[in-house]
Amino acid sequence: MRKKIYIILLSFLFLLLCFTVKSNAAGSIRLSPSKSSMTVGDEFNISVNLSGASVATLTTRITVDTSKIDYVSGPSNTNFSNGRVIYTWTDPTGGENPKTDGTIATFKFRAKATGTASFSVSGNFYTPDEKPVNPSFSGTSVTIKEKEPPKPETPNPPTGGGTTGGSSGGTSGGVTGGTTNGGTNKPSGSTGGSTNQGGSSNTQNKSTNANLKELHLSVEGLSPAFQKTITRYNLVVGDDVSQITVNAIPEDSNAKVSVAGNTNLKIGTNEIKITVTAQDGKTTKTYVIEVTKTENPELANANLENLAIENVTLEPEFSPDITSYNGVIASTQENIHILAVPQIEGANVTITGADNIQFGENIITIAVVAKDGITSKEYSINLYKTTQEEENQNVEPDEETNQEKPKKIGVGHIAFCVIITASTAGVIYMLVRKYQIENR
């Protein structure tokens, strides 16, 4: 009898511990920079590394210090908004080839101001059977220094009779002139003196900053409003506009800007390309303005009047000039209803990506083609679908993403559960002993 009681007691304790202490830590996500120290204008990479887990669907969010860093580029399914790089990936084989230990994705950034720039990472990860993975997260930081001033050139000392001959040749204006450091003759009538043929090479680091700081046009209506990270814009002009004056100011005064396509505008679609070439002569960035020239500007209106998803709050609040949004839906929501109304009746609206909403991140695009059949504009919604497990867990708001994230169990919580379990076991033991004594 006593043995059976002990077995029941131990089983109860085991079940209590199983239900009380549930670990939600699995694997780790770590940011790794390609270099930890650099100068203003340098480009570098940040890699997102996974270890200790197998993931079939994921969303990573890297928060960037935009006062010191510019986002440059990343893989497809990457969106940069409000200082966050959001990347989404889903195994196209349905979980047969998940991501395991290694690099999830790599993103390129550019240093723009001195100091220490920090990067933090968060996200949502799911196993092939759609169970959430809650890894530990490790951010990183880089140090940015000012560019070194150019080193002054030091001429080579003259050899032979270079100085005397050069001076003589320059004064007399003779044909032979003076002998240079390299031993060649100076052209007729040139100033004398020694000449450094080879010179010393300039070894300073040249800037790779190819961003625009400001963009102004001679006509109004640029959409969206200029931001240096946005490279494609729309503009509608009347048929009386034959050219557009472009004033493009680079962030780095040493960068060069060239403008093409802003003259001899024809009826229909025109492209103005603004190419910024950094000081290094290799790094370039091109801003494109799609200009629609029309007799009736109203027919070229590709703006939305309203954009909304039923039971979903879009962030930021809708505006016709804002083309990128975020939203969250519950795990039980099978279908979504999107309201996309164009400003001009007769414009064509096409919605893609809203038919098969998966757990995690979903990219929905709303393409608007104006009534003229030529002018187009695209809006995107980054829609996140939570899982049932996430909703059942004790959650707390994530201030950076305005979403909810699982609340991790701390050591204090575990200790508290152990104390409660031990106390419960003691009470049960005392009751059993009392029962045995009374029934002897």
N, C-alpha and C positions, 0 to 999 in steps of 0.2 A: 504494500500500500504506500509506504513512504517513498519507495523508488518511483512509483507512478507519479506521485505528487511532485517530486523533483524534476522529472521529465517535463511535466506540464508547465512548471515554473520556468524552466530554461527555455522552453519553446515560446512562452509568452514574452520573455525578455528579448529573445532574438527578433521576434516579429515587431516588438515595440521599437527596437533600435533601427530596424529596416525602414519603418514608416517615419520615424522621427528624424534621423540623420540621413539626408539625401545629398550626396555630393553632386555639384553641377559644374565642376571644373574638369575640362578635358582638352589636352593639347595646349599649344601656345601660338600666338601671333606676334611676330617681332618685326619692327622696321629696321632696315639696314641701309645706310647711305653709301654711295660709291666712294665718297671722300668726306672726311670730317672737317677739313679746313680748306678754305678757298678765299678768293678775292672777289670784290664786287664785279658782276658781269659774267662770272663763271657759271657754266651749266653743270649739273650733277644729277645723279639718279637716286631715287629712294625705292628699295625693293620691299615688298610685303612677303614675309617668310612664314610658312606653316610647318609645325612639327607636332607629332604625337596625336594626330587625328586624321580621319578620312572624311572628306567633304565633297558633296555632290552639287550643292547650291550654296552660293555665298554672296555677301555684300560687304565690302570694306569701305570704311570712311576715314580718310586721312585729313586731320585738321591742320591747316597750314598757317604759319605766321605771315600773313600777307603784307605786313609792314616791312619785312625783310626779304620775302621770297615771292617769286612769280611762278605760277604753274605754266608749263610749256606744252607737254603732251603726255599721252598715255595710250594704252590699248583701246580697242573698240569697246563699247558699252561703258565708257568712262564719261562722267559728267562733273564739271567743276562749277560750284555754286556757293556763294557766301563763305568763301574761305575753306570749303571742304571738297576734297576729291572723292567722288563716289564711284565705285567700280562694282559691277555685277557680273557674275558668271554662273551658268548652269550647265551641268554635264549634258551634252546633246544625246548621249546614249542612255539617258535615264538612270544613271548611277552605276553603270558598268565600268566606267573609267573615271573614278573620283580623283580629286587632287589629294595627294598625301604629303609626306615630308618634302619640302622644297619651296621654291619661289612661286607665289600666287600670281603676282604681276609686278611690273616695274614702271615707274613714272619719272618723267623728266621735269626738273625745276631749274630756275635761274636765280642767282643771288643778286639782290638789288640794293641792300643797305648793310652797313657794318653792324656787328653784334652777334649774339647767339640766337639762332632761329630754332624753335622747338617744333617737333611734329608728334602728334598723338594719333592713335589708331583705335577704332572700335568697329563693330560690325555684327552681322548675323550669319550664322553658319549652320548647315544642316547635313546630316548623314544621308546616304542613299535611300534609307527608309523614312526620310523626312523627319527625323528626330533632331531637335536642336542640339548643337554643340556649343558649349560655353567655355571658350578658351581663356587663358590669361593673356593680357595685352601688354606689350612693351613698346614705348615710343622711342624717339631718338632726337638728337639735336646736332647742328653743325655750327661751326664758327666762321664768321665772314669778316675778312679784313679789308682795309682800304687798299686800292691799287698802289703799287710802289711808283714813286715819281720816276720819270725817264732819266736814265743815266746820261750825263753829258758825254759827248764824243771827245775822245782824246786823239789828236793827230799824231801820226808816226813821226819820229824825229827825222830830219832831212839826212840824206846820205850823199856822199861825194860833194860836188859843188853846186848842189841844188839851189840853196838859198841865194848864193851870190849870183849864179847864172840867171836864176829866175828874176831877181831884181833888175839885173842888167837888161835882160830881154824885155821886161815890161817897160823900162824907161825908154829904151831906144826904139822900141816898136819894131825890132828886126824880125826877119823871117824865121831865123832859127830859134829865137826866144831863149828861155832858160831851161835847164834840165830839171825835170820833176823828180819826185821820190822814186817813181817807177822807171826812170831812165828814159822817158819819151820826151819829145820836143813840144814846147808850148806853142799854140797857134800864134800867128802874126798879130801884133797889136794888143795882146792880152796882158792883164796885170801880172807882174812878176811874182816872185815868192815861191815858196815850196808848196806842193800840192799833195794831198794824201789820196792816192788813186784808190786804194782798197777801202780805207775808212774803217771804223769800228761798227759792227752791227748793233742795232737797237734791240735789246733783249727784253724790253718791258712786255708784260702781259697785256694784250689788247682786248678791249671789251667785246663780249658776245651779245650785248643787249640790243635786240632788234625790235623792241616794243615802241609803239607810238605813245606819246604822252597826251597829245591833244589832236583832235580832228575837227576841222571847221569847213563847211561848204558854203558856197554863195547862194544856195537855195535851202529852204527848210523842209523838214519831213523825214529826216534820217531815222530809220527804225531797225532795231532798237536803239536806244540812246548809246552813245559811244562808250565803250569800255575797252581797255587795252587787251583784255583776254578774249574778246569777241572779235572774230575775223570776218564774219559775213553780215551784210546789212542790205536793207531794201530802201528804195527811194522812188517816188512817183513824181514826174514833172509834166508840165503841159507841152503842147507841140510847138510853143514859141521858144522853148529853151534849146539852144543848140550846143552850149558848152557849160560846164560847171567848174568854177574855180575851187581848187582843193588846197587847203592850208593844213598840212600834216607836220606836226612837230614831234620829233623823236625824244624818247627819255634821255638817251645819251647824245649829247651835242656833237660827238664825233661820228655818229652814225649818219648814213646817207639815205635820202628818201627820193624815190622816183615815182612819178604818177603817169599812168597810161590809160587811154580810153575816155578821157573826160572832155574831148572835143568832137565836133561833127557827130553829135548824137542823132541817131535815126529813130523813126517811129518803131515802137516795139521794145525789145529788151536790149539793153546795153550793159557792159561790164566796165567799171572803173577799177583798176588794180593799183594799189598803193604798196610798193615794195620797199621795205626797210632793210638796208644792208648794214650790219654791225661794223664796228671799227676793225674787227679782225679780217674783214673782207670776205668771209666765208658764211657766217651765220646770217640767214635772211628770214623775213616774215612778211607774208603778203596779206593785206586787208582787201576784201572784195566788196564793192557796192554794186548791187544789181539795180540798175536804173531803168524804169519803164517810162518811155516817152509816149504819150497818148493825147489824142484830141479831147478825150473825156476822162479826166483823172478818176472820176467816180467808178468807172468800169474797171479800173486797175486796183481797186481797194481789196486787199487780201487779208484784212484784219478781222479778228473775231470780235463780235459784240459782247459775247459772254462765253465763259468756259467753266463748267462745274461737273462734279461727280456726286451722284445721290448719296447722302449720308457720309460724305468725305469732305474734310476741310483742306483746301489747297493752300500750300505755303510756297511763295508769298501770296498775298491776295491778288486776284486776277486783275491784270491790266493788259490792254491790247498790245502794248509795246514790250511786255515781258513774255518770253517764249519758253521758259523752263520752270517747272513746278515740282513739288513733292507732296505725297499724301500717303495715308495709312488706312487699310481696311481690315476687318476682323476675319478670323479663320473660317467662320461659318458662312461668310458671304460668297456665294457661288458666282453670281453675275453682277456686273456693274453697269450703271446707266449713266452715260456721259452726255451732257448737254453742251453742244458746240454750235453757237449761232453766229453766222457771219454778219458783219456790219451792213453789207449790201445784199439785198435779196437777189438770188441768181448766181452767187458765188458757190463753188462746189467744195464740200467738206468731206474728207476721207479720213476715217479713224482706223488705225492698225494697232494690234497688240492688246486689244481689250477682250478678245474672245476666250482666251485660255489663261486665266490668272493663276500663277504658281505661287507657292509659299516663298517668301523672300521678295526680292526686288523684281519689278516688272516695268518695262519701258513702253509707254503708250505714246504714239505720235498722232498728231492731228494736222493734216496737210490741207491748206486752204488754197484753192485756185480761183483767182478773181473772175469776174464776169467776162473780162476780155479774153479769157482762156490762155493768157500768157503769164501774167504776174502770179507768183506763188509765195507762200509763207508757211513755215512749219513750227508748231508748238509741240512741246514734249512734257509728259508727266512721269515722274519716277514714283511708281505706286508700290508700296510695301504691304505685303499680306502676312499677318501674324499667324502663328500656329496655336492650336488648342493648348499645348503645354505651356507656351509663353503666357497665355492668358490665365492659366490656372496657377502659375507661380506667383510668389510674392514679388511684385514689380515696383519699380520706382522710375520716375521720369528721367530720361537722359537729356540733360540740358543742352548738349551740343546738337543732337539730332531731333529734339522735340518728339521723340518716340519713347517707348517703354523698353526697359532692358531687365533681364533677370537679376534679382538681388541675390548676391552670393552669400553662402552660409559662412559665418566667421567662426573663429575658435571659441569665442565666448558663447555663441549659440550652441555649439556642440557640447561644451562643458555643461551648460544649463540642461540640455537634454539628458546627458549622462546622470546628472544629479537627480533629475525627476525620475529617471528610470530606476536608479538605485533606491530612491525613496519608495517607489511603488513596489519594488521587489521586497523591501523590508516589511512593508505593510502586509503584503501577501504571506510572507514567511511567518509573521506573528499570528496572522489569522489561522494558518495551517497548524502551527504549534498549539494554539488555543483549542482548535478542534480535536487534535490528538489527545490533549490532556483531558478534555471533557468527556471523551469517549473511551477512556481506558477502563 
